[in-house]
Amino acid sequence: MRENTTKGLIVKALGGFYYVETAGGVLVECRARGLFRKNEESPLVGDQVEMQLEDEQHGYVVSILPRKNDFLRPPIANVQKLFLVVSTAEPVPSTLVIDKLAAIATYKDITPVLVITKTDLCSAKPLEDIYSRAGIDVFCVCNTTGEGVQQVLGAMGNGINVLTGNSGVGKSSLLNWLGKEYKAPTAQISQKLGRGRHTTRHVQLYKLATGGYIADTPGFSSVDLQRYEVILKDQLQYCFAEFEEYIGKCKFTGCSHTCEKGCAVIEAVKAGKIAPSRHENYCTLYNEAKNIKEWELK
């Protein structure tokens, strides 16, 4: 380690400044050294970094420790769990968006978790049944009373957790229930648009009682996912956990699991072992992915 340096975790990035929390709980305001621009690399919230200190509260980020994973949107690294927040109504949930987010999480070695909000408005059971069968942990939360919030908190552990979902599903309200001191701003649903206004402007990590961190993030959209996060068609089958026991058991090698005769996955859908919506959404994502060439991503 360089002289007068220490390590820490970036908990906020704003206006070219990085706020790094040390093991002792000290928050250091840092700039990034010019070498990052030269190498076309940027520190991200969630990065473990090495800092060169000017004094106890100011310094420079000089190196980034190896990452487990990262997202381009929202810009965050080393995520342990991705909490997919959807509402029972207002806005109506899209299983395609849920499945795309869950697949991307799995692809990046992140555990997807489903949180269903606004259970006081409509039953969560249809979604709960689909995703429990898929091996994804599901938690139901009432935004009005806070019922179910402690179960969500208990699942967060000591890593970095991300809340994500469409605008208006109650991410900021959930964050406020998890810790009132966060005071995350909330917005009413736009009746004209049928969705919420964006209320989160930057990614920031908040310390949890479990020892981990939680980040509230700008909502993912299907457009953003397609633009920034790509899974090639040959890898997609491994991103649907309930397909795993059937992979390699199809009649023909190289089965796409979309329409082939003798496909073990399709037989499992017919037998009620895989939810039809999961397979339908897999097929939609596969058809999108088959038009993407690996060389186009470089």
RANORRA-V699365 format. One record per backbone hydrogen bond with DSSP energy under -1.0 kcal/mol. CO is the residue of the C=O (numbers start at 1). NH is the residue of the N-H. E is the energy in kcal/mol with one decimal. If there is no record, write none. Layout:
# RANORRA-V699365
((CO	NH	E) (CO	NH	E))
This chain:
# RANORRA-V699365
((4	53	-2.5) (6	51	-3.5) (8	49	-2.8) (9	21	-3.2) (10	46	-2.6) (11	205	-3.0) (12	19	-3.0) (14	17	-1.7) (17	14	-2.4) (18	30	-2.9) (19	11	-2.9) (19	12	-1.0) (20	28	-3.0) (21	9	-2.5) (22	25	-2.2) (26	22	-2.6) (28	20	-2.8) (29	59	-1.9) (30	18	-2.9) (31	61	-2.9) (33	36	-1.7) (34	38	-1.9) (35	39	-2.0) (36	41	-3.4) (37	40	-1.3) (44	47	-2.2) (45	77	-2.5) (47	10	-2.4) (48	65	-3.0) (49	8	-2.0) (50	62	-2.8) (50	63	-1.3) (51	6	-1.8) (52	60	-2.2) (57	29	-2.6) (58	54	-2.8) (58	55	-1.7) (59	31	-1.5) (60	52	-2.9) (61	33	-1.9) (63	50	-2.6) (69	78	-2.5) (74	76	-1.2) (76	71	-2.6) (80	111	-2.2) (81	162	-2.4) (82	113	-2.6) (83	164	-2.4) (84	115	-2.8) (86	117	-3.2) (94	98	-2.1) (95	99	-2.8) (96	100	-2.2) (97	101	-2.5) (98	102	-2.7) (99	103	-2.1) (100	104	-2.2) (101	105	-2.4) (102	106	-2.4) (103	107	-2.5) (104	108	-1.6) (105	110	-2.7) (106	109	-1.7) (111	82	-2.3) (113	84	-3.6) (114	139	-2.5) (115	86	-2.6) (116	141	-3.1) (117	88	-1.8) (118	121	-1.8) (118	122	-1.0) (124	128	-2.6) (125	129	-2.7) (126	130	-1.6) (127	131	-2.3) (128	132	-2.0) (129	133	-1.6) (131	136	-2.4) (132	135	-1.3) (137	114	-2.8) (139	116	-3.1) (141	119	-1.3) (142	146	-2.7) (146	149	-2.0) (147	142	-2.1) (148	152	-1.5) (149	153	-2.6) (150	154	-2.3) (153	156	-1.6) (159	213	-2.7) (160	80	-3.2) (160	81	-1.4) (161	215	-2.2) (162	83	-3.3) (164	85	-3.3) (166	169	-1.3) (170	174	-2.3) (171	175	-2.5) (172	176	-2.1) (173	177	-1.9) (174	178	-2.2) (175	179	-1.6) (179	182	-2.3) (190	194	-2.7) (195	190	-2.4) (206	214	-2.0) (208	211	-1.7) (212	208	-2.7) (213	161	-2.2) (214	206	-2.6) (215	163	-2.2) (221	225	-2.5) (222	226	-2.1) (223	227	-2.0) (224	228	-3.1) (225	229	-2.0) (232	235	-1.6) (232	236	-1.1) (235	238	-1.1) (236	239	-2.0) (240	243	-2.4) (241	244	-1.2) (243	246	-2.2) (243	247	-1.1) (246	249	-2.0) (260	263	-1.1) (262	251	-2.3) (263	267	-2.0) (264	268	-1.7) (265	269	-1.8) (266	270	-2.3) (267	271	-1.7) (268	273	-2.7) (268	274	-1.0) (269	272	-1.5) (275	279	-1.7) (276	280	-2.8) (277	281	-2.3) (278	282	-2.1) (279	283	-2.4) (280	284	-1.9) (281	285	-2.5) (282	286	-2.8) (283	287	-2.4) (284	288	-1.6) (285	289	-2.6) (286	290	-2.3) (289	292	-1.9) (293	296	-1.3) (294	297	-1.5))
